[in-house]
Amino acid sequence: MLDSSRLEKREIEKSYARLFGTEDGKRVLAHLQTVAFMRAYSAESSDEQIRYAEGQRALVANMLRLINAGRTA
């Protein structure tokens, strides 16, 4: 039997899948992926810029994991 925190996580995953399964959601997700993954930084980029970009990538990657898990629920 699943505990309440596991059930809550499953519901969050399903919510992400439903939200980003809509046409608007797909458009927003595509934009987030472009912003997070399709940008290159030069060798002159500051440590702060690179850390900020990595934070964006990690957030979008986590969202993609949640969406995928929600679709397989």
Protein Blocks (a to p, Z undefined) as FASTA:
>chain_A
ZZfklmmmmmmmmmmmmmmmpmklmmmmmmmmmmmmmcccdfkbcfklmmmmmmmmmmmm
mmmmmmmmmmmZZ
